[in-house]
Amino acid sequence: MKEERLLAEVHDAFGVIRVVEIGDYRFLEFGEAIEQSCVFTADPSWLEYDYTRAMLLAALAHSGAESALFLGLGAGTLTQACLKFVSTLEDVEAIELRPEVPRLAIEYLGLDDDPRLTLRVGDAMELLPTAERADLIFLDLYTDTGPGVGHLAWNFLQACQQHLNPGGWLVINQWGTDAGAPLGAALLRGLFYRHYWEIPVKEGNVVLLIPADLDQTLDVAALSERARALAPRLGYSLQSLIDVMRPAS
């Protein structure tokens, strides 16, 4: 068992934030050791968990995304992966509620000062209208007790979809239920007219791929080809996630 080393601990209006190191990995934790992000220190763009890999896969659903909006930053591993592997990205914005999180991500978790990346601090539900429209929007608003209220807020989820550029995709890291469905499945089916795709992952979450409009479909063959071509650079395959992808249930 490798020793756990506390690198940083800060307190803010929402509670405790810690950065701990175990071997080759560093973890961002909220509250009572609730892990938010995992970073491989040798390569901060490495995605350790399937849910982050599924969100990267969702980014490949777009044939040439130029802009992305991250609602929730965490350690920034997914943001860095998208900047590194989605070669068409030119403008990326991340909104993070807790001001210490971006600072810790830069100081301890390898978040690069990429000129394409803009960081803003504040409540994503309030700041969404002031963000630029994007080809990709990633929703990942978690606290030490679970998903933030935005994950089940009809008006906010609708606003996220409406903030997409034509042909864009909304990607949600949704809490999974014991039955394997996404949390709020009935709400999601009603709001998005059952026109979205789900990727269940082994961590228990369900990643959702929601198109900008009802005329837009997912080209699974093109997605598979992009994933296959990217695999040598990633160091892992995304095919197992494509294999379990399903239309909204």
Order of alpha helices (4+ residues) and beta strands (2+ residues): beta-beta-beta-beta-alpha-beta-alpha-beta-alpha-beta-alpha-beta-beta-beta-alpha-beta-alpha-beta-beta-alpha-alpha-beta
